[in-house]
């Protein structure tokens, strides 16, 4: 597949870990804020403090199974099944860092991203005094 089956930027809207709801606290270093699938071989997981972690991905599209591993090839960081009940909604159910977890994600509308609104202007006027 040329793009990831789950291609896009996904906001993590709900997380349940060990049967307990996990609120989106900026101080929680283990909760994900966003997952970015832009390549079939890897994804980027953004923590609540905005740090990004690259993970290798393996898909079994027939079983709707996703495995995420550290780039060093160590044991999987996350294994889950995925369900896409709507085009803009994704549910991951499985295990993350040894804990049972369910995450609900919402697809970000790429046309509403700031870079796509109003265009990107990389031309800068000459600073005063430089000619």
C-alpha positions, 0 to 999 in steps of 0.5 A: 500500500502506498499510503497507510490505510489509516493515513492522516492526523488523528486526535485522541479524544478518549482513552481508557487504560486498565478500565479507567478513563484517562483525562487529557492532562498536559502533565500526563506523559503516557497519554497520547494527544495525537497519532499521525499515520503518514507512511505505511511503515511508521507513525508518530505518536504525540504525547500530551506535552507535544513530544513526538515518538516515532514507531514502526507499524505493521498492519494486518488489514484482513484482521484489522490488526495494528502493531506499533514497535520502537524503531530499535525493533524491540518488543511491540509497544502497542498491539491492537485491533482497529475499527473504523465505524466512520470515515473520520473515527477510529477505535484502537483496542488492545495493549499499550506498554503492558496495559489494556487500552481503548482509544477513540480517535477523530480524523483532523480535516486537512483542509482546516489545518493552518498551513492550508488556510490562506497559503504558506508564504515563505518570501520575506522582505529585505530587512532595512539597510540591506541592499 
